[in-house]
Amino acid sequence: MNFDTITGYFYKVYNICYFMALVPMGIFIFLYIQFNTEKLPL
């Protein structure tokens, strides 16, 4: 990965960290709703 500036590097790192924080939260919220409505076939 080539970066022109330091800000470009930190922008990329920030986006990756933001994505890695949102995905597990989204999965957790989805499973929480599914378990509360008891529609998850387990």
N, C-alpha and C positions, 0 to 999 in steps of 0.2 A: 504494500500500500504506500503510494507516494503522496505526501502532503506538501502543499505549497507554503503554508504558514503554520505556526503553532496553534492559532485559533481554529484552523481547519481540522487539525488533529484532535483538539479537545471537543470540537463540535461532533466529530464522528464518535469519540469515546462516550460523550454524553448521550447521544442517540442510542448507542448499543446498550448502555446501562439502563436507560429509560425503558427500552423494549424488553430487556431481561427482567425488569421489575414489574411491568404491566402484564406480561403473559401469565406468570403464575397467579397473579391476583385475579385475572379474568377467569382462569380455570377454577380457582377456589370459589369464586362467586357463583359460577355456573354449577359446580357440584353442590354447593350449599343450597341453591334454589331447587335443584333436582331432588336432594334428600328431603327438603322440607315439603315438597309437593308429592313425594313418594312415587315418582314416575320413572325412577331409574331401575332398569331391569337387572338386578344383581342377584 
